[in-house]
């Protein structure tokens, strides 16, 4: 028999054996579902062979057990842990007193392991309830969230992807499109949780932005593409291969196809073309060029966190209805994101409004 008093033995090895006997079953049982939710999308975690959990969860369980043990040993050796207001934790004091009492020498740790795990019976000894709170529940607090975050960081993903998307400088162009931003945050969150259809836009989000089902899924595709172009590393770590399951948008418009395939240089070439050489009569061309420039400048302003109303500018300067104006702005936002906000902004500042076209000013053959 390993007496409960062994938990307070001066020899760590003797103490750990008793601690393991008493606490491990309860800790495993209590950690089981949080781990399944964090790592296995809520399905049971299974060892590749035999009983127990998968290798990753076993490692986490070992860590939790060692941390709980270390915390107990510190409390036994020195000052008790304190509450936020500086009071010693009462349950820990009670537990320490019991482990050092003569009664604990006659108690079999194995006999208390079951009651510790199944929990909360009337008339159970106070020390056992204190042990459950301090050695099982306390070490497992916020376990699901902690594991999820640690796993993401280990994969190279962002610890706080939503904060990055809302605040990071590199993500500024993505914030031009409020619906797309909401969708990206949702997608990243769902990929992390292992949700089955991470890119399906839920109705409440769709309705909040006034989108049809078809529009919503197209916009989700646009947003993911924009993210991949703005920050391929973030995309790889947070969306990864799942992103290839997004149905490619049918790019009937050849210009859109160029944009879809755009890397940085392709995006820059497309923006230059838009700003330099709009089609049509010379007077209209000049108007369209300066119109595009104004829209790109407004997109850059919003992307850089300043005020700007690119959709209104597009409607006014290019004579577009609100919906095509919105489509144009979203496409431009993707291009600006890929080309770089700074680069695009410099270009709009540099190009003289209505200046002569660069290639000889000859009207294009139609
Ligand atoms: Zn597992």
Boltz pocket constraint, residues with backbone or C-beta under 6 A from the ligand:
constraints:
  - pocket:
      binder: B
      contacts: [[A, 35], [A, 39], [A, 40], [A, 45], [A, 46], [A, 53], [A, 54], [A, 55], [A, 56], [A, 57], [A, 58]]
      max_distance: 6.0
